[in-house]
């Protein structure tokens, strides 16, 4: 899943470890989210969104991700 975590973290001049500490996870989890290798739980997405003053929908690009998923499903019925 595409998220805005990396862009927001960099804009906030925060390290991965600093962000991880704020949301109570390891820096490895933040790295995995930023690389699209891990989808955050609902609670973690909420915590991340709170840090950046966004909604979960904005942070996780839910509209864009839904459109990509719908497109893939339509291509492979």
N, C-alpha and C positions, 0 to 999 in steps of 0.2 A: 504494500500500500504506500502510495506517495504521501508524504507529509511535508510540512513547512518547518519542521523542527530545526534542521541544520541552518537554514537561512535566518530564522528568528534568533537562534542561539548566537550566531556570528554577529548579527546586527546588535544584539544586546552585549556584545563583547564578553561573553561567558564561555568558560571552558566546558568540555563535556562533563568533567568531574563536578564542577560547580552546579550545573543543571541537574546532574544525577543526585547530588546531595539534596537539592531543593525538592525533588519529587520522590526521594527515598528508594532509589534503585542504584545499580552499579553503573559505572561509566560504560561498561561493555554493553549494557542494555541501550543506552543512548546511542552508542556507535551503531548498534544493530538496527535501531529505528531509523537513524539517519541514512543508512545504506539500503533501506528497504528490505532488510532480511528478517525483520520482526515487526509484527503488528501489535501496538500497545493494547493492553486491556482497557476496558472502558474507564476504570478508575485512574489508570495511569494517563490516559488521554485527557481526562478531566483535569488532573493535576498539572499536566503540561500546558493545557489551554489556559488554566488559571495563571500560571507563571507569566504567560505572554499577553494576558488580557484579551483572549480570543474565545470563540466558541469552539467546541470539539469539531463541528462541521468545517469551520475555517482552518483550524490547525491540521486536520486530517484530509483536507481537500475532498470531502465526501462526495460532493456533486461530480467532480472530475473523475474520481475513482469509480463511482457508479456508472457514469457514461462509458468509461473504458471497459468495465465488466459487462455492461449490456451489449456493447459492440462485439466483444469476444463471444458472448453467448449467441448472438445473432449470426455470427460467421460460422459457428459450429453447432447447428441445431441437433 
